[in-house]
Amino acid sequence: MKAPRMIPHITVTYSCGCYANLPLMTRDSPTNAPGDSYCGKHGQEVTVIARTDSYVIRCLDCRMRPRYYGAARMTALVYASKHSVRRAHRVAVYCGPDLVEITGQTTRQLMLGDDPPF
Protein backbone atom coordinates (compact mmCIF):
# COMPACT_ATOMS: atom_id res chain seq x y z
CA MET A 1 0.00 0.00 0.00
CA LYS A 2 1.41 3.38 -0.96
CA ALA A 3 1.35 6.40 1.31
CA PRO A 4 -1.64 8.70 0.78
CA ARG A 5 -1.16 12.13 -0.73
CA MET A 6 0.66 13.94 2.02
CA ILE A 7 4.04 15.55 2.50
CA PRO A 8 6.48 13.25 4.31
CA HIS A 9 8.07 14.86 7.35
CA ILE A 10 11.48 14.40 8.84
CA THR A 11 12.62 15.05 12.41
CA VAL A 12 15.95 16.85 12.64
CA THR A 13 18.15 17.41 15.69
CA TYR A 14 20.17 20.62 15.84
CA SER A 15 23.62 21.10 17.36
CA CYS A 16 22.06 23.21 20.14
CA GLY A 17 20.02 20.19 21.31
CA CYS A 18 16.65 21.32 19.92
CA TYR A 19 14.67 19.30 17.40
CA ALA A 20 12.17 20.19 14.70
CA ASN A 21 9.57 18.31 12.68
CA LEU A 22 10.03 19.66 9.14
CA PRO A 23 8.39 18.82 5.81
CA LEU A 24 10.62 17.01 3.36
CA MET A 25 10.09 19.09 0.23
CA THR A 26 12.82 18.16 -2.28
CA ARG A 27 16.05 16.25 -2.45
CA ASP A 28 17.99 19.51 -2.12
CA SER A 29 16.14 20.78 0.94
CA PRO A 30 18.11 21.66 4.10
CA THR A 31 16.50 18.74 5.93
CA ASN A 32 18.08 16.30 3.47
CA ALA A 33 21.66 17.57 3.32
CA PRO A 34 23.97 18.38 6.22
CA GLY A 35 24.20 22.09 6.58
CA ASP A 36 23.25 25.14 8.50
CA SER A 37 19.75 25.91 9.65
CA TYR A 38 18.16 28.37 12.07
CA CYS A 39 16.97 27.57 15.60
CA GLY A 40 13.98 29.72 16.45
CA LYS A 41 14.25 29.03 20.17
CA HIS A 42 17.86 30.11 20.51
CA GLY A 43 17.84 32.66 17.67
CA GLN A 44 21.07 31.46 16.10
CA GLU A 45 22.42 29.44 13.20
CA VAL A 46 22.89 25.77 14.03
CA THR A 47 23.99 22.60 12.26
CA VAL A 48 21.71 19.65 11.60
CA ILE A 49 23.38 16.68 13.32
CA ALA A 50 20.74 13.92 12.98
CA ARG A 51 17.64 13.16 10.94
CA THR A 52 14.96 10.51 11.25
CA ASP A 53 11.70 9.87 9.41
CA SER A 54 8.53 11.00 11.15
CA TYR A 55 5.69 8.66 12.07
CA VAL A 56 2.36 9.72 10.58
CA ILE A 57 -1.13 8.34 11.20
CA ARG A 58 -3.90 8.67 8.68
CA CYS A 59 -7.46 7.37 8.90
CA LEU A 60 -8.58 5.42 5.83
CA ASP A 61 -12.29 5.73 6.60
CA CYS A 62 -12.82 9.39 7.54
CA ARG A 63 -11.44 12.82 6.79
CA MET A 64 -9.18 13.03 9.83
CA ARG A 65 -6.13 15.02 8.79
CA PRO A 66 -2.73 13.32 8.90
CA ARG A 67 -1.14 13.58 12.34
CA TYR A 68 2.64 13.80 12.67
CA TYR A 69 4.45 12.31 15.68
CA GLY A 70 8.15 12.76 14.88
CA ALA A 71 10.25 9.81 16.02
CA ALA A 72 7.66 8.70 18.64
CA ARG A 73 6.62 5.34 17.19
CA MET A 74 4.73 4.09 20.24
CA THR A 75 2.80 7.36 20.58
CA ALA A 76 1.71 7.14 16.94
CA LEU A 77 0.60 3.52 17.38
CA VAL A 78 -1.32 4.36 20.59
CA TYR A 79 -3.23 7.24 18.98
CA ALA A 80 -3.93 5.16 15.86
CA SER A 81 -5.34 2.38 18.06
CA LYS A 82 -7.46 4.82 20.06
CA HIS A 83 -9.01 6.26 16.90
CA SER A 84 -9.62 2.83 15.40
CA VAL A 85 -11.34 1.54 18.55
CA ARG A 86 -13.43 4.65 19.26
CA ARG A 87 -14.59 5.18 15.69
CA ALA A 88 -14.34 1.59 14.35
CA HIS A 89 -12.12 2.88 11.52
CA ARG A 90 -8.98 1.58 9.86
CA VAL A 91 -5.95 3.78 10.59
CA ALA A 92 -2.65 3.51 8.71
CA VAL A 93 0.67 4.28 10.40
CA TYR A 94 3.54 5.38 8.14
CA CYS A 95 7.22 6.01 8.80
CA GLY A 96 8.21 8.40 6.04
CA PRO A 97 6.81 6.85 2.83
CA ASP A 98 6.71 3.29 4.25
CA LEU A 99 3.59 1.65 5.70
CA VAL A 100 4.27 0.35 9.23
CA GLU A 101 0.87 -0.98 10.31
CA ILE A 102 -2.88 -0.72 9.75
CA THR A 103 -4.89 -0.80 12.96
CA GLY A 104 -8.55 -1.68 13.05
CA GLN A 105 -10.41 -4.23 11.00
CA THR A 106 -12.12 -4.09 7.66
CA THR A 107 -15.22 -5.67 9.22
CA ARG A 108 -17.24 -4.60 12.24
CA GLN A 109 -15.16 -4.57 15.41
CA LEU A 110 -16.28 -6.31 18.60
CA MET A 111 -16.96 -3.58 21.13
CA LEU A 112 -17.50 -3.90 24.87
CA GLY A 113 -20.97 -5.19 25.63
CA ASP A 114 -21.40 -6.97 22.29
CA ASP A 115 -21.95 -10.70 22.18
CA PRO A 116 -19.30 -12.69 20.31
CA PRO A 117 -20.42 -13.94 16.87
CA PHE A 118 -19.98 -17.63 17.80
Residue pairs with C-beta under 8 A, 6 or more apart in sequence:
1 92
1 99
1 102
2 97
2 99
3 94
3 97
3 98
3 99
4 58
4 66
4 92
6 56
6 58
6 66
7 23
7 24
7 25
8 23
8 24
8 53
8 54
8 56
8 96
8 97
9 21
9 22
9 23
9 24
9 53
9 54
9 56
9 68
9 70
10 21
10 22
10 23
10 24
10 31
10 32
10 51
10 52
10 53
10 54
10 96
11 19
11 20
11 21
11 22
11 51
11 52
11 53
11 54
11 70
11 71
12 19
12 20
12 22
12 31
12 37
12 48
12 50
12 51
13 19
13 48
13 49
13 50
13 51
14 20
14 37
14 39
14 46
14 47
14 48
14 49
15 46
15 47
15 48
15 49
16 39
16 41
16 42
16 44
16 46
18 39
18 41
18 42
18 46
19 70
21 54
21 68
21 70
22 31
23 31
24 31
24 32
24 96
25 31
26 32
30 36
30 37
30 48
31 48
31 51
32 51
34 47
34 48
35 47
35 48
36 45
36 46
36 47
36 48
37 45
37 46
37 47
37 48
38 44
38 45
38 46
39 45
39 46
52 70
52 71
53 71
53 95
53 96
53 98
54 68
54 69
54 70
54 71
54 95
54 96
55 68
55 69
55 70
55 71
55 72
55 73
55 75
55 76
55 93
55 94
55 95
55 100
56 66
56 67
56 68
56 69
56 76
56 93
56 94
56 95
57 66
57 67
57 69
57 76
57 79
57 80
57 83
57 91
57 92
57 93
57 94
58 64
58 66
58 67
58 91
58 92
58 94
59 83
59 87
59 89
59 90
59 91
59 92
60 89
60 90
60 91
60 92
60 102
61 87
61 89
61 90
62 87
62 89
64 83
67 76
67 79
69 75
69 76
69 79
73 95
73 100
76 93
77 93
77 101
77 103
80 91
80 92
80 93
80 101
80 103
81 91
81 103
83 89
83 91
84 90
84 91
84 103
84 104
84 109
85 104
85 109
88 104
88 108
88 109
88 111
89 104
90 102
90 103
90 104
90 105
90 106
91 102
91 103
91 104
92 99
92 101
92 102
93 99
93 100
93 101
93 102
93 103
94 100
110 116
110 117
